Amino acid sequence: MMIDVSLVAEGIQFEIPKWYIYFLMAFSFMVDVIQMKIDKHK
């Protein structure tokens, strides 16, 4: 979803820093990994 927002923003000439998008993707990945580990133990 964040990538879609970024593409729309760039389409209307609003720049979102790339590091912000990469940080959000990495954070989301880490949350998913933690959730998978928790679910595996249940």
PyMOL Python script that loads the backbone (N, CA, C, O; Angstrom):
from pymol import cmd

cmd.read_pdbstr("""\
ATOM      1  N   MET A   1       0.822  -1.182   0.000  1.00  0.00           N
ATOM      2  CA  MET A   1       0.000   0.000   0.000  1.00  0.00           C
ATOM      3  C   MET A   1       0.873   1.255   0.000  1.00  0.00           C
ATOM      4  O   MET A   1       0.565   2.240  -0.671  1.00  0.00           O
ATOM      5  N   MET A   2       1.958   1.202   0.758  1.00  0.00           N
ATOM      6  CA  MET A   2       2.841   2.367   0.812  1.00  0.00           C
ATOM      7  C   MET A   2       3.465   2.637  -0.550  1.00  0.00           C
ATOM      8  O   MET A   2       3.685   3.793  -0.911  1.00  0.00           O
ATOM      9  N   ILE A   3       3.751   1.588  -1.305  1.00  0.00           N
ATOM     10  CA  ILE A   3       4.327   1.772  -2.641  1.00  0.00           C
ATOM     11  C   ILE A   3       3.311   2.460  -3.537  1.00  0.00           C
ATOM     12  O   ILE A   3       3.671   3.330  -4.330  1.00  0.00           O
ATOM     13  N   ASP A   4       2.039   2.078  -3.419  1.00  0.00           N
ATOM     14  CA  ASP A   4       0.993   2.725  -4.212  1.00  0.00           C
ATOM     15  C   ASP A   4       0.887   4.208  -3.867  1.00  0.00           C
ATOM     16  O   ASP A   4       0.779   5.053  -4.756  1.00  0.00           O
ATOM     17  N   VAL A   5       0.917   4.514  -2.583  1.00  0.00           N
ATOM     18  CA  VAL A   5       0.861   5.911  -2.152  1.00  0.00           C
ATOM     19  C   VAL A   5       2.055   6.676  -2.697  1.00  0.00           C
ATOM     20  O   VAL A   5       1.918   7.821  -3.129  1.00  0.00           O
ATOM     21  N   SER A   6       3.226   6.050  -2.678  1.00  0.00           N
ATOM     22  CA  SER A   6       4.430   6.693  -3.185  1.00  0.00           C
ATOM     23  C   SER A   6       4.313   6.989  -4.682  1.00  0.00           C
ATOM     24  O   SER A   6       4.689   8.067  -5.141  1.00  0.00           O
ATOM     25  N   LEU A   7       3.787   6.022  -5.437  1.00  0.00           N
ATOM     26  CA  LEU A   7       3.635   6.234  -6.883  1.00  0.00           C
ATOM     27  C   LEU A   7       2.641   7.344  -7.195  1.00  0.00           C
ATOM     28  O   LEU A   7       2.876   8.152  -8.094  1.00  0.00           O
ATOM     29  N   VAL A   8       1.542   7.392  -6.467  1.00  0.00           N
ATOM     30  CA  VAL A   8       0.560   8.460  -6.674  1.00  0.00           C
ATOM     31  C   VAL A   8       1.175   9.807  -6.306  1.00  0.00           C
ATOM     32  O   VAL A   8       0.991  10.794  -7.018  1.00  0.00           O
ATOM     33  N   ALA A   9       1.907   9.847  -5.189  1.00  0.00           N
ATOM     34  CA  ALA A   9       2.535  11.100  -4.757  1.00  0.00           C
ATOM     35  C   ALA A   9       3.544  11.586  -5.792  1.00  0.00           C
ATOM     36  O   ALA A   9       3.591  12.779  -6.092  1.00  0.00           O
ATOM     37  N   GLU A  10       4.347  10.683  -6.338  1.00  0.00           N
ATOM     38  CA  GLU A  10       5.309  11.094  -7.364  1.00  0.00           C
ATOM     39  C   GLU A  10       4.599  11.542  -8.630  1.00  0.00           C
ATOM     40  O   GLU A  10       5.113  12.383  -9.367  1.00  0.00           O
ATOM     41  N   GLY A  11       3.418  10.985  -8.888  1.00  0.00           N
ATOM     42  CA  GLY A  11       2.647  11.402 -10.048  1.00  0.00           C
ATOM     43  C   GLY A  11       2.158  12.835  -9.947  1.00  0.00           C
ATOM     44  O   GLY A  11       1.974  13.508 -10.962  1.00  0.00           O
ATOM     45  N   ILE A  12       1.946  13.307  -8.714  1.00  0.00           N
ATOM     46  CA  ILE A  12       1.513  14.697  -8.540  1.00  0.00           C
ATOM     47  C   ILE A  12       2.677  15.584  -8.069  1.00  0.00           C
ATOM     48  O   ILE A  12       2.474  16.638  -7.465  1.00  0.00           O
ATOM     49  N   GLN A  13       3.896  15.125  -8.364  1.00  0.00           N
ATOM     50  CA  GLN A  13       5.127  15.884  -8.094  1.00  0.00           C
ATOM     51  C   GLN A  13       5.391  16.113  -6.608  1.00  0.00           C
ATOM     52  O   GLN A  13       5.922  17.156  -6.226  1.00  0.00           O
ATOM     53  N   PHE A  14       5.025  15.148  -5.770  1.00  0.00           N
ATOM     54  CA  PHE A  14       5.333  15.207  -4.339  1.00  0.00           C
ATOM     55  C   PHE A  14       6.327  14.104  -4.046  1.00  0.00           C
ATOM     56  O   PHE A  14       6.036  12.926  -4.255  1.00  0.00           O
ATOM     57  N   GLU A  15       7.497  14.481  -3.564  1.00  0.00           N
ATOM     58  CA  GLU A  15       8.587  13.523  -3.370  1.00  0.00           C
ATOM     59  C   GLU A  15       8.547  12.921  -1.967  1.00  0.00           C
ATOM     60  O   GLU A  15       8.546  13.647  -0.974  1.00  0.00           O
ATOM     61  N   ILE A  16       8.512  11.596  -1.892  1.00  0.00           N
ATOM     62  CA  ILE A  16       8.638  10.871  -0.625  1.00  0.00           C
ATOM     63  C   ILE A  16      10.024  10.233  -0.631  1.00  0.00           C
ATOM     64  O   ILE A  16      10.371   9.527  -1.578  1.00  0.00           O
ATOM     65  N   PRO A  17      10.821  10.471   0.414  1.00  0.00           N
ATOM     66  CA  PRO A  17      12.175   9.909   0.435  1.00  0.00           C
ATOM     67  C   PRO A  17      12.163   8.387   0.315  1.00  0.00           C
ATOM     68  O   PRO A  17      11.346   7.709   0.938  1.00  0.00           O
ATOM     69  N   LYS A  18      13.079   7.865  -0.493  1.00  0.00           N
ATOM     70  CA  LYS A  18      13.139   6.414  -0.717  1.00  0.00           C
ATOM     71  C   LYS A  18      13.506   5.664   0.557  1.00  0.00           C
ATOM     72  O   LYS A  18      13.024   4.552   0.773  1.00  0.00           O
ATOM     73  N   TRP A  19      14.348   6.247   1.405  1.00  0.00           N
ATOM     74  CA  TRP A  19      14.746   5.550   2.624  1.00  0.00           C
ATOM     75  C   TRP A  19      13.527   5.302   3.523  1.00  0.00           C
ATOM     76  O   TRP A  19      13.482   4.310   4.251  1.00  0.00           O
ATOM     77  N   TYR A  20      12.549   6.200   3.468  1.00  0.00           N
ATOM     78  CA  TYR A  20      11.346   6.039   4.280  1.00  0.00           C
ATOM     79  C   TYR A  20      10.553   4.815   3.817  1.00  0.00           C
ATOM     80  O   TYR A  20      10.058   4.042   4.638  1.00  0.00           O
ATOM     81  N   ILE A  21      10.439   4.649   2.523  1.00  0.00           N
ATOM     82  CA  ILE A  21       9.716   3.508   1.964  1.00  0.00           C
ATOM     83  C   ILE A  21      10.453   2.212   2.285  1.00  0.00           C
ATOM     84  O   ILE A  21       9.827   1.224   2.672  1.00  0.00           O
ATOM     85  N   TYR A  22      11.777   2.206   2.128  1.00  0.00           N
ATOM     86  CA  TYR A  22      12.558   1.005   2.434  1.00  0.00           C
ATOM     87  C   TYR A  22      12.481   0.653   3.913  1.00  0.00           C
ATOM     88  O   TYR A  22      12.407  -0.522   4.272  1.00  0.00           O
ATOM     89  N   PHE A  23      12.498   1.670   4.772  1.00  0.00           N
ATOM     90  CA  PHE A  23      12.383   1.423   6.209  1.00  0.00           C
ATOM     91  C   PHE A  23      11.039   0.776   6.533  1.00  0.00           C
ATOM     92  O   PHE A  23      10.987  -0.180   7.307  1.00  0.00           O
ATOM     93  N   LEU A  24       9.950   1.285   5.953  1.00  0.00           N
ATOM     94  CA  LEU A  24       8.628   0.723   6.215  1.00  0.00           C
ATOM     95  C   LEU A  24       8.516  -0.711   5.708  1.00  0.00           C
ATOM     96  O   LEU A  24       7.876  -1.545   6.347  1.00  0.00           O
ATOM     97  N   MET A  25       9.137  -1.005   4.556  1.00  0.00           N
ATOM     98  CA  MET A  25       9.109  -2.374   4.034  1.00  0.00           C
ATOM     99  C   MET A  25       9.887  -3.311   4.956  1.00  0.00           C
ATOM    100  O   MET A  25       9.437  -4.425   5.220  1.00  0.00           O
ATOM    101  N   ALA A  26      11.045  -2.878   5.448  1.00  0.00           N
ATOM    102  CA  ALA A  26      11.848  -3.708   6.346  1.00  0.00           C
ATOM    103  C   ALA A  26      11.120  -3.919   7.674  1.00  0.00           C
ATOM    104  O   ALA A  26      11.129  -5.022   8.220  1.00  0.00           O
ATOM    105  N   PHE A  27      10.497  -2.876   8.187  1.00  0.00           N
ATOM    106  CA  PHE A  27       9.748  -2.993   9.441  1.00  0.00           C
ATOM    107  C   PHE A  27       8.592  -3.978   9.286  1.00  0.00           C
ATOM    108  O   PHE A  27       8.362  -4.814  10.160  1.00  0.00           O
ATOM    109  N   SER A  28       7.871  -3.878   8.181  1.00  0.00           N
ATOM    110  CA  SER A  28       6.759  -4.791   7.918  1.00  0.00           C
ATOM    111  C   SER A  28       7.255  -6.227   7.820  1.00  0.00           C
ATOM    112  O   SER A  28       6.614  -7.142   8.337  1.00  0.00           O
ATOM    113  N   PHE A  29       8.382  -6.429   7.167  1.00  0.00           N
ATOM    114  CA  PHE A  29       8.954  -7.766   7.044  1.00  0.00           C
ATOM    115  C   PHE A  29       9.308  -8.331   8.417  1.00  0.00           C
ATOM    116  O   PHE A  29       9.023  -9.494   8.704  1.00  0.00           O
ATOM    117  N   MET A  30       9.921  -7.519   9.256  1.00  0.00           N
ATOM    118  CA  MET A  30      10.302  -7.986  10.586  1.00  0.00           C
ATOM    119  C   MET A  30       9.071  -8.339  11.432  1.00  0.00           C
ATOM    120  O   MET A  30       9.092  -9.326  12.166  1.00  0.00           O
ATOM    121  N   VAL A  31       8.012  -7.547  11.336  1.00  0.00           N
ATOM    122  CA  VAL A  31       6.780  -7.851  12.065  1.00  0.00           C
ATOM    123  C   VAL A  31       6.207  -9.183  11.584  1.00  0.00           C
ATOM    124  O   VAL A  31       5.756  -9.990  12.397  1.00  0.00           O
ATOM    125  N   ASP A  32       6.221  -9.420  10.273  1.00  0.00           N
ATOM    126  CA  ASP A  32       5.730 -10.690   9.733  1.00  0.00           C
ATOM    127  C   ASP A  32       6.555 -11.869  10.235  1.00  0.00           C
ATOM    128  O   ASP A  32       5.999 -12.912  10.578  1.00  0.00           O
ATOM    129  N   VAL A  33       7.859 -11.716  10.281  1.00  0.00           N
ATOM    130  CA  VAL A  33       8.728 -12.790  10.771  1.00  0.00           C
ATOM    131  C   VAL A  33       8.428 -13.089  12.239  1.00  0.00           C
ATOM    132  O   VAL A  33       8.351 -14.252  12.634  1.00  0.00           O
ATOM    133  N   ILE A  34       8.262 -12.056  13.034  1.00  0.00           N
ATOM    134  CA  ILE A  34       7.952 -12.245  14.451  1.00  0.00           C
ATOM    135  C   ILE A  34       6.606 -12.935  14.616  1.00  0.00           C
ATOM    136  O   ILE A  34       6.467 -13.831  15.449  1.00  0.00           O
ATOM    137  N   GLN A  35       5.614 -12.528  13.833  1.00  0.00           N
ATOM    138  CA  GLN A  35       4.295 -13.166  13.912  1.00  0.00           C
ATOM    139  C   GLN A  35       4.370 -14.636  13.511  1.00  0.00           C
ATOM    140  O   GLN A  35       3.715 -15.474  14.131  1.00  0.00           O
ATOM    141  N   MET A  36       5.149 -14.960  12.494  1.00  0.00           N
ATOM    142  CA  MET A  36       5.283 -16.356  12.086  1.00  0.00           C
ATOM    143  C   MET A  36       5.935 -17.188  13.178  1.00  0.00           C
ATOM    144  O   MET A  36       5.535 -18.329  13.405  1.00  0.00           O
ATOM    145  N   LYS A  37       6.944 -16.628  13.864  1.00  0.00           N
ATOM    146  CA  LYS A  37       7.609 -17.355  14.941  1.00  0.00           C
ATOM    147  C   LYS A  37       6.657 -17.569  16.115  1.00  0.00           C
ATOM    148  O   LYS A  37       6.666 -18.637  16.726  1.00  0.00           O
ATOM    149  N   ILE A  38       5.844 -16.577  16.435  1.00  0.00           N
ATOM    150  CA  ILE A  38       4.883 -16.712  17.530  1.00  0.00           C
ATOM    151  C   ILE A  38       3.822 -17.748  17.179  1.00  0.00           C
ATOM    152  O   ILE A  38       3.479 -18.584  18.015  1.00  0.00           O
ATOM    153  N   ASP A  39       3.301 -17.707  15.962  1.00  0.00           N
ATOM    154  CA  ASP A  39       2.289 -18.670  15.539  1.00  0.00           C
ATOM    155  C   ASP A  39       2.836 -20.092  15.481  1.00  0.00           C
ATOM    156  O   ASP A  39       2.104 -21.053  15.719  1.00  0.00           O
ATOM    157  N   LYS A  40       4.113 -20.223  15.166  1.00  0.00           N
ATOM    158  CA  LYS A  40       4.734 -21.549  15.083  1.00  0.00           C
ATOM    159  C   LYS A  40       4.773 -22.230  16.444  1.00  0.00           C
ATOM    160  O   LYS A  40       4.665 -23.453  16.534  1.00  0.00           O
ATOM    161  N   HIS A  41       4.927 -21.433  17.511  1.00  0.00           N
ATOM    162  CA  HIS A  41       5.007 -21.983  18.856  1.00  0.00           C
ATOM    163  C   HIS A  41       3.637 -22.339  19.423  1.00  0.00           C
ATOM    164  O   HIS A  41       3.557 -23.071  20.410  1.00  0.00           O
ATOM    165  N   LYS A  42       2.580 -21.850  18.836  1.00  0.00           N
ATOM    166  CA  LYS A  42       1.227 -22.123  19.369  1.00  0.00           C
ATOM    167  C   LYS A  42       0.696 -23.427  18.865  1.00  0.00           C
ATOM    168  O   LYS A  42      -0.421 -23.813  19.210  1.00  0.00           O
TER     169      LYS A  42
END
""", "prot")
cmd.dss("prot")
cmd.show_as("cartoon", "prot")
cmd.util.cbc("prot")
cmd.orient("prot")
